[in-house]
Amino acid sequence: MLKINYYKHLIMKNLLFIFSIFAFIGCTTTEPEESVADTEKSVEEINAERGDPCDCTNESLLAMDLFLNKINADAFETSVELNAELALTMRDCMQPIGHKVADIAWNASMQGCESFSIIREAMITVKNKAAELKASEQTVFINATSTEGANGVLKRLQEEAK
């Protein structure tokens, strides 16, 4: 029974990390276009141009450590600020290139690296902090609009959309 729970826990951690990567891919503001040359290359050739996946994760550790220090120092007031900084932190070798099959294969190859688990744990911390900030933002919004009623909520939403 304990062994089954361990495997469930391990699977959930990996799924959580993969979900975070896909969420990060989906949250990028610019969508890179696949060039004609990329469509003619195999996934292995595309990812070979990225370099060694373990070198990538090792290089990302320092940037992620600095990012986590900012999180621990409560440097981010909103989830938008946190996500923008995360996008800058992860912009190098870990950034998706827009070729979905190659990006998925790249992520899978990084999972075999020793430092990958550290990156995964850091991403879980980032996800938790983003959720905490988002909940705080919602609470502030609800408290600020609770006395204004539905019209006040609609007015605030219109103002924030501008």
Biotite code that builds the C-alpha atoms (Angstrom):
import biotite.structure as struc

atoms = struc.array([
    struc.Atom([0.000, 0.000, 0.000], chain_id="A", res_id=1, res_name="MET", atom_name="CA", element="C"),
    struc.Atom([2.816, 2.372, 0.888], chain_id="A", res_id=2, res_name="LEU", atom_name="CA", element="C"),
    struc.Atom([4.573, 1.575, -2.362], chain_id="A", res_id=3, res_name="LYS", atom_name="CA", element="C"),
    struc.Atom([1.432, 2.409, -4.357], chain_id="A", res_id=4, res_name="ILE", atom_name="CA", element="C"),
    struc.Atom([1.098, 5.756, -2.558], chain_id="A", res_id=5, res_name="ASN", atom_name="CA", element="C"),
    struc.Atom([4.750, 6.501, -3.319], chain_id="A", res_id=6, res_name="TYR", atom_name="CA", element="C"),
    struc.Atom([4.211, 5.848, -7.025], chain_id="A", res_id=7, res_name="TYR", atom_name="CA", element="C"),
    struc.Atom([1.042, 7.938, -7.036], chain_id="A", res_id=8, res_name="LYS", atom_name="CA", element="C"),
    struc.Atom([2.958, 10.757, -5.356], chain_id="A", res_id=9, res_name="HIS", atom_name="CA", element="C"),
    struc.Atom([5.818, 10.460, -7.853], chain_id="A", res_id=10, res_name="LEU", atom_name="CA", element="C"),
    struc.Atom([3.450, 10.452, -10.808], chain_id="A", res_id=11, res_name="ILE", atom_name="CA", element="C"),
    struc.Atom([1.577, 13.478, -9.458], chain_id="A", res_id=12, res_name="MET", atom_name="CA", element="C"),
    struc.Atom([4.832, 15.424, -9.003], chain_id="A", res_id=13, res_name="LYS", atom_name="CA", element="C"),
    struc.Atom([5.889, 14.712, -12.580], chain_id="A", res_id=14, res_name="ASN", atom_name="CA", element="C"),
    struc.Atom([2.449, 15.572, -13.915], chain_id="A", res_id=15, res_name="LEU", atom_name="CA", element="C"),
    struc.Atom([2.491, 18.802, -11.918], chain_id="A", res_id=16, res_name="LEU", atom_name="CA", element="C"),
    struc.Atom([5.812, 19.799, -13.419], chain_id="A", res_id=17, res_name="PHE", atom_name="CA", element="C"),
    struc.Atom([4.726, 18.924, -16.935], chain_id="A", res_id=18, res_name="ILE", atom_name="CA", element="C"),
    struc.Atom([1.527, 20.919, -16.352], chain_id="A", res_id=19, res_name="PHE", atom_name="CA", element="C"),
    struc.Atom([3.623, 23.899, -15.219], chain_id="A", res_id=20, res_name="SER", atom_name="CA", element="C"),
    struc.Atom([5.737, 23.680, -18.355], chain_id="A", res_id=21, res_name="ILE", atom_name="CA", element="C"),
    struc.Atom([2.622, 23.524, -20.528], chain_id="A", res_id=22, res_name="PHE", atom_name="CA", element="C"),
    struc.Atom([1.118, 26.426, -18.595], chain_id="A", res_id=23, res_name="ALA", atom_name="CA", element="C"),
    struc.Atom([4.330, 28.353, -19.156], chain_id="A", res_id=24, res_name="PHE", atom_name="CA", element="C"),
    struc.Atom([4.214, 27.477, -22.867], chain_id="A", res_id=25, res_name="ILE", atom_name="CA", element="C"),
    struc.Atom([0.603, 28.618, -23.028], chain_id="A", res_id=26, res_name="GLY", atom_name="CA", element="C"),
    struc.Atom([1.292, 31.863, -21.162], chain_id="A", res_id=27, res_name="CYS", atom_name="CA", element="C"),
    struc.Atom([4.028, 33.163, -23.426], chain_id="A", res_id=28, res_name="THR", atom_name="CA", element="C"),
    struc.Atom([3.002, 36.399, -25.090], chain_id="A", res_id=29, res_name="THR", atom_name="CA", element="C"),
    struc.Atom([4.669, 35.768, -28.428], chain_id="A", res_id=30, res_name="THR", atom_name="CA", element="C"),
    struc.Atom([4.190, 32.608, -30.357], chain_id="A", res_id=31, res_name="GLU", atom_name="CA", element="C"),
    struc.Atom([7.387, 31.609, -32.107], chain_id="A", res_id=32, res_name="PRO", atom_name="CA", element="C"),
    struc.Atom([6.854, 30.533, -35.668], chain_id="A", res_id=33, res_name="GLU", atom_name="CA", element="C"),
    struc.Atom([8.270, 27.321, -36.993], chain_id="A", res_id=34, res_name="GLU", atom_name="CA", element="C"),
    struc.Atom([10.564, 28.025, -39.882], chain_id="A", res_id=35, res_name="SER", atom_name="CA", element="C"),
    struc.Atom([10.561, 25.903, -42.990], chain_id="A", res_id=36, res_name="VAL", atom_name="CA", element="C"),
    struc.Atom([13.956, 24.562, -41.943], chain_id="A", res_id=37, res_name="ALA", atom_name="CA", element="C"),
    struc.Atom([12.536, 23.442, -38.567], chain_id="A", res_id=38, res_name="ASP", atom_name="CA", element="C"),
    struc.Atom([9.753, 21.478, -40.209], chain_id="A", res_id=39, res_name="THR", atom_name="CA", element="C"),
    struc.Atom([12.291, 19.602, -42.304], chain_id="A", res_id=40, res_name="GLU", atom_name="CA", element="C"),
    struc.Atom([14.508, 18.748, -39.328], chain_id="A", res_id=41, res_name="LYS", atom_name="CA", element="C"),
    struc.Atom([13.855, 15.814, -37.061], chain_id="A", res_id=42, res_name="SER", atom_name="CA", element="C"),
    struc.Atom([13.028, 16.355, -33.398], chain_id="A", res_id=43, res_name="VAL", atom_name="CA", element="C"),
    struc.Atom([16.459, 14.994, -32.486], chain_id="A", res_id=44, res_name="GLU", atom_name="CA", element="C"),
    struc.Atom([18.189, 17.510, -34.785], chain_id="A", res_id=45, res_name="GLU", atom_name="CA", element="C"),
    struc.Atom([16.168, 20.417, -33.411], chain_id="A", res_id=46, res_name="ILE", atom_name="CA", element="C"),
    struc.Atom([16.942, 19.474, -29.816], chain_id="A", res_id=47, res_name="ASN", atom_name="CA", element="C"),
    struc.Atom([20.609, 18.776, -30.617], chain_id="A", res_id=48, res_name="ALA", atom_name="CA", element="C"),
    struc.Atom([20.902, 22.452, -31.576], chain_id="A", res_id=49, res_name="GLU", atom_name="CA", element="C"),
    struc.Atom([19.729, 23.368, -28.081], chain_id="A", res_id=50, res_name="ARG", atom_name="CA", element="C"),
    struc.Atom([22.732, 21.637, -26.568], chain_id="A", res_id=51, res_name="GLY", atom_name="CA", element="C"),
    struc.Atom([22.903, 19.213, -23.681], chain_id="A", res_id=52, res_name="ASP", atom_name="CA", element="C"),
    struc.Atom([19.709, 19.136, -21.585], chain_id="A", res_id=53, res_name="PRO", atom_name="CA", element="C"),
    struc.Atom([21.657, 18.580, -18.355], chain_id="A", res_id=54, res_name="CYS", atom_name="CA", element="C"),
    struc.Atom([23.846, 21.610, -19.067], chain_id="A", res_id=55, res_name="ASP", atom_name="CA", element="C"),
    struc.Atom([20.625, 23.559, -19.563], chain_id="A", res_id=56, res_name="CYS", atom_name="CA", element="C"),
    struc.Atom([19.182, 22.534, -16.196], chain_id="A", res_id=57, res_name="THR", atom_name="CA", element="C"),
    struc.Atom([22.489, 23.165, -14.440], chain_id="A", res_id=58, res_name="ASN", atom_name="CA", element="C"),
    struc.Atom([22.728, 26.658, -15.955], chain_id="A", res_id=59, res_name="GLU", atom_name="CA", element="C"),
    struc.Atom([19.138, 27.377, -14.974], chain_id="A", res_id=60, res_name="SER", atom_name="CA", element="C"),
    struc.Atom([19.771, 26.507, -11.315], chain_id="A", res_id=61, res_name="LEU", atom_name="CA", element="C"),
    struc.Atom([21.524, 29.786, -10.504], chain_id="A", res_id=62, res_name="LEU", atom_name="CA", element="C"),
    struc.Atom([18.824, 31.874, -12.170], chain_id="A", res_id=63, res_name="ALA", atom_name="CA", element="C"),
    struc.Atom([16.122, 29.877, -10.421], chain_id="A", res_id=64, res_name="MET", atom_name="CA", element="C"),
    struc.Atom([17.900, 30.233, -7.071], chain_id="A", res_id=65, res_name="ASP", atom_name="CA", element="C"),
    struc.Atom([17.986, 34.018, -7.473], chain_id="A", res_id=66, res_name="LEU", atom_name="CA", element="C"),
    struc.Atom([14.324, 33.976, -8.477], chain_id="A", res_id=67, res_name="PHE", atom_name="CA", element="C"),
    struc.Atom([13.396, 31.927, -5.391], chain_id="A", res_id=68, res_name="LEU", atom_name="CA", element="C"),
    struc.Atom([15.293, 34.412, -3.213], chain_id="A", res_id=69, res_name="ASN", atom_name="CA", element="C"),
    struc.Atom([13.067, 37.171, -4.627], chain_id="A", res_id=70, res_name="LYS", atom_name="CA", element="C"),
    struc.Atom([9.983, 35.074, -3.894], chain_id="A", res_id=71, res_name="ILE", atom_name="CA", element="C"),
    struc.Atom([11.112, 34.444, -0.321], chain_id="A", res_id=72, res_name="ASN", atom_name="CA", element="C"),
    struc.Atom([11.773, 38.165, 0.122], chain_id="A", res_id=73, res_name="ALA", atom_name="CA", element="C"),
    struc.Atom([8.179, 38.895, -1.012], chain_id="A", res_id=74, res_name="ASP", atom_name="CA", element="C"),
    struc.Atom([9.450, 40.975, -3.920], chain_id="A", res_id=75, res_name="ALA", atom_name="CA", element="C"),
    struc.Atom([6.305, 40.337, -5.959], chain_id="A", res_id=76, res_name="PHE", atom_name="CA", element="C"),
    struc.Atom([3.047, 42.080, -5.150], chain_id="A", res_id=77, res_name="GLU", atom_name="CA", element="C"),
    struc.Atom([0.958, 40.453, -7.884], chain_id="A", res_id=78, res_name="THR", atom_name="CA", element="C"),
    struc.Atom([0.840, 37.177, -9.741], chain_id="A", res_id=79, res_name="SER", atom_name="CA", element="C"),
    struc.Atom([1.311, 39.106, -12.990], chain_id="A", res_id=80, res_name="VAL", atom_name="CA", element="C"),
    struc.Atom([4.659, 40.463, -11.751], chain_id="A", res_id=81, res_name="GLU", atom_name="CA", element="C"),
    struc.Atom([5.729, 36.996, -10.642], chain_id="A", res_id=82, res_name="LEU", atom_name="CA", element="C"),
    struc.Atom([4.821, 35.411, -13.995], chain_id="A", res_id=83, res_name="ASN", atom_name="CA", element="C"),
    struc.Atom([6.588, 38.161, -15.952], chain_id="A", res_id=84, res_name="ALA", atom_name="CA", element="C"),
    struc.Atom([9.762, 37.666, -13.918], chain_id="A", res_id=85, res_name="GLU", atom_name="CA", element="C"),
    struc.Atom([9.509, 33.886, -14.321], chain_id="A", res_id=86, res_name="LEU", atom_name="CA", element="C"),
    struc.Atom([9.311, 34.301, -18.093], chain_id="A", res_id=87, res_name="ALA", atom_name="CA", element="C"),
    struc.Atom([12.517, 36.362, -17.998], chain_id="A", res_id=88, res_name="LEU", atom_name="CA", element="C"),
    struc.Atom([14.234, 33.874, -15.702], chain_id="A", res_id=89, res_name="THR", atom_name="CA", element="C"),
    struc.Atom([13.413, 30.888, -17.890], chain_id="A", res_id=90, res_name="MET", atom_name="CA", element="C"),
    struc.Atom([13.987, 32.578, -21.246], chain_id="A", res_id=91, res_name="ARG", atom_name="CA", element="C"),
    struc.Atom([17.183, 30.827, -22.283], chain_id="A", res_id=92, res_name="ASP", atom_name="CA", element="C"),
    struc.Atom([17.540, 27.116, -22.935], chain_id="A", res_id=93, res_name="CYS", atom_name="CA", element="C"),
    struc.Atom([14.375, 26.145, -21.071], chain_id="A", res_id=94, res_name="MET", atom_name="CA", element="C"),
    struc.Atom([12.146, 28.387, -23.153], chain_id="A", res_id=95, res_name="GLN", atom_name="CA", element="C"),
    struc.Atom([9.889, 26.575, -25.596], chain_id="A", res_id=96, res_name="PRO", atom_name="CA", element="C"),
    struc.Atom([10.807, 27.094, -29.244], chain_id="A", res_id=97, res_name="ILE", atom_name="CA", element="C"),
    struc.Atom([7.289, 26.625, -30.581], chain_id="A", res_id=98, res_name="GLY", atom_name="CA", element="C"),
    struc.Atom([7.775, 23.151, -32.038], chain_id="A", res_id=99, res_name="HIS", atom_name="CA", element="C"),
    struc.Atom([5.469, 21.242, -29.707], chain_id="A", res_id=100, res_name="LYS", atom_name="CA", element="C"),
    struc.Atom([6.903, 17.766, -30.342], chain_id="A", res_id=101, res_name="VAL", atom_name="CA", element="C"),
    struc.Atom([10.482, 19.001, -29.932], chain_id="A", res_id=102, res_name="ALA", atom_name="CA", element="C"),
    struc.Atom([9.542, 20.962, -26.789], chain_id="A", res_id=103, res_name="ASP", atom_name="CA", element="C"),
    struc.Atom([7.934, 17.890, -25.230], chain_id="A", res_id=104, res_name="ILE", atom_name="CA", element="C"),
    struc.Atom([10.935, 15.728, -26.155], chain_id="A", res_id=105, res_name="ALA", atom_name="CA", element="C"),
    struc.Atom([13.297, 18.374, -24.744], chain_id="A", res_id=106, res_name="TRP", atom_name="CA", element="C"),
    struc.Atom([11.368, 18.407, -21.471], chain_id="A", res_id=107, res_name="ASN", atom_name="CA", element="C"),
    struc.Atom([11.469, 14.595, -21.337], chain_id="A", res_id=108, res_name="ALA", atom_name="CA", element="C"),
    struc.Atom([15.234, 14.581, -21.912], chain_id="A", res_id=109, res_name="SER", atom_name="CA", element="C"),
    struc.Atom([15.748, 17.092, -19.091], chain_id="A", res_id=110, res_name="MET", atom_name="CA", element="C"),
    struc.Atom([13.923, 14.786, -16.679], chain_id="A", res_id=111, res_name="GLN", atom_name="CA", element="C"),
    struc.Atom([16.896, 12.419, -16.763], chain_id="A", res_id=112, res_name="GLY", atom_name="CA", element="C"),
    struc.Atom([19.242, 15.093, -15.418], chain_id="A", res_id=113, res_name="CYS", atom_name="CA", element="C"),
    struc.Atom([20.391, 15.162, -11.810], chain_id="A", res_id=114, res_name="GLU", atom_name="CA", element="C"),
    struc.Atom([19.454, 18.818, -11.319], chain_id="A", res_id=115, res_name="SER", atom_name="CA", element="C"),
    struc.Atom([15.991, 18.387, -12.821], chain_id="A", res_id=116, res_name="PHE", atom_name="CA", element="C"),
    struc.Atom([14.374, 17.506, -9.492], chain_id="A", res_id=117, res_name="SER", atom_name="CA", element="C"),
    struc.Atom([15.672, 20.768, -8.013], chain_id="A", res_id=118, res_name="ILE", atom_name="CA", element="C"),
    struc.Atom([14.176, 22.738, -10.909], chain_id="A", res_id=119, res_name="ILE", atom_name="CA", element="C"),
    struc.Atom([10.891, 20.817, -10.512], chain_id="A", res_id=120, res_name="ARG", atom_name="CA", element="C"),
    struc.Atom([10.715, 21.614, -6.791], chain_id="A", res_id=121, res_name="GLU", atom_name="CA", element="C"),
    struc.Atom([11.460, 25.266, -7.539], chain_id="A", res_id=122, res_name="ALA", atom_name="CA", element="C"),
    struc.Atom([8.649, 25.350, -10.110], chain_id="A", res_id=123, res_name="MET", atom_name="CA", element="C"),
    struc.Atom([6.266, 23.899, -7.519], chain_id="A", res_id=124, res_name="ILE", atom_name="CA", element="C"),
    struc.Atom([7.287, 26.688, -5.126], chain_id="A", res_id=125, res_name="THR", atom_name="CA", element="C"),
    struc.Atom([6.686, 29.263, -7.870], chain_id="A", res_id=126, res_name="VAL", atom_name="CA", element="C"),
    struc.Atom([3.272, 27.748, -8.656], chain_id="A", res_id=127, res_name="LYS", atom_name="CA", element="C"),
    struc.Atom([2.285, 27.855, -4.986], chain_id="A", res_id=128, res_name="ASN", atom_name="CA", element="C"),
    struc.Atom([3.398, 31.473, -4.606], chain_id="A", res_id=129, res_name="LYS", atom_name="CA", element="C"),
    struc.Atom([1.534, 32.488, -7.766], chain_id="A", res_id=130, res_name="ALA", atom_name="CA", element="C"),
    struc.Atom([-1.625, 30.805, -6.421], chain_id="A", res_id=131, res_name="ALA", atom_name="CA", element="C"),
    struc.Atom([-1.144, 32.558, -3.072], chain_id="A", res_id=132, res_name="GLU", atom_name="CA", element="C"),
    struc.Atom([-0.759, 35.951, -4.761], chain_id="A", res_id=133, res_name="LEU", atom_name="CA", element="C"),
    struc.Atom([-3.781, 35.320, -6.978], chain_id="A", res_id=134, res_name="LYS", atom_name="CA", element="C"),
    struc.Atom([-5.927, 34.370, -3.960], chain_id="A", res_id=135, res_name="ALA", atom_name="CA", element="C"),
    struc.Atom([-4.750, 37.507, -2.163], chain_id="A", res_id=136, res_name="SER", atom_name="CA", element="C"),
    struc.Atom([-5.595, 39.644, -5.200], chain_id="A", res_id=137, res_name="GLU", atom_name="CA", element="C"),
    struc.Atom([-9.072, 38.124, -5.356], chain_id="A", res_id=138, res_name="GLN", atom_name="CA", element="C"),
    struc.Atom([-9.640, 38.718, -1.650], chain_id="A", res_id=139, res_name="THR", atom_name="CA", element="C"),
    struc.Atom([-8.611, 42.357, -1.978], chain_id="A", res_id=140, res_name="VAL", atom_name="CA", element="C"),
    struc.Atom([-10.875, 42.758, -5.001], chain_id="A", res_id=141, res_name="PHE", atom_name="CA", element="C"),
    struc.Atom([-13.856, 41.153, -3.232], chain_id="A", res_id=142, res_name="ILE", atom_name="CA", element="C"),
    struc.Atom([-13.334, 43.210, -0.075], chain_id="A", res_id=143, res_name="ASN", atom_name="CA", element="C"),
    struc.Atom([-13.010, 46.422, -2.056], chain_id="A", res_id=144, res_name="ALA", atom_name="CA", element="C"),
    struc.Atom([-16.170, 45.763, -4.046], chain_id="A", res_id=145, res_name="THR", atom_name="CA", element="C"),
    struc.Atom([-18.353, 44.063, -1.414], chain_id="A", res_id=146, res_name="SER", atom_name="CA", element="C"),
    struc.Atom([-19.876, 47.355, -0.291], chain_id="A", res_id=147, res_name="THR", atom_name="CA", element="C"),
    struc.Atom([-20.408, 48.586, -3.853], chain_id="A", res_id=148, res_name="GLU", atom_name="CA", element="C"),
    struc.Atom([-22.649, 45.729, -4.977], chain_id="A", res_id=149, res_name="GLY", atom_name="CA", element="C"),
    struc.Atom([-22.871, 44.282, -8.482], chain_id="A", res_id=150, res_name="ALA", atom_name="CA", element="C"),
    struc.Atom([-22.667, 47.673, -10.195], chain_id="A", res_id=151, res_name="ASN", atom_name="CA", element="C"),
    struc.Atom([-19.476, 48.445, -8.332], chain_id="A", res_id=152, res_name="GLY", atom_name="CA", element="C"),
    struc.Atom([-17.947, 45.121, -9.356], chain_id="A", res_id=153, res_name="VAL", atom_name="CA", element="C"),
    struc.Atom([-18.809, 45.726, -13.016], chain_id="A", res_id=154, res_name="LEU", atom_name="CA", element="C"),
    struc.Atom([-17.422, 49.258, -12.840], chain_id="A", res_id=155, res_name="LYS", atom_name="CA", element="C"),
    struc.Atom([-14.133, 48.031, -11.322], chain_id="A", res_id=156, res_name="ARG", atom_name="CA", element="C"),
    struc.Atom([-13.806, 45.295, -13.930], chain_id="A", res_id=157, res_name="LEU", atom_name="CA", element="C"),
    struc.Atom([-14.322, 47.853, -16.692], chain_id="A", res_id=158, res_name="GLN", atom_name="CA", element="C"),
    struc.Atom([-11.715, 50.165, -15.157], chain_id="A", res_id=159, res_name="GLU", atom_name="CA", element="C"),
    struc.Atom([-9.178, 47.333, -14.828], chain_id="A", res_id=160, res_name="GLU", atom_name="CA", element="C"),
    struc.Atom([-9.771, 46.267, -18.431], chain_id="A", res_id=161, res_name="ALA", atom_name="CA", element="C"),
    struc.Atom([-8.776, 49.713, -19.720], chain_id="A", res_id=162, res_name="LYS", atom_name="CA", element="C"),
])
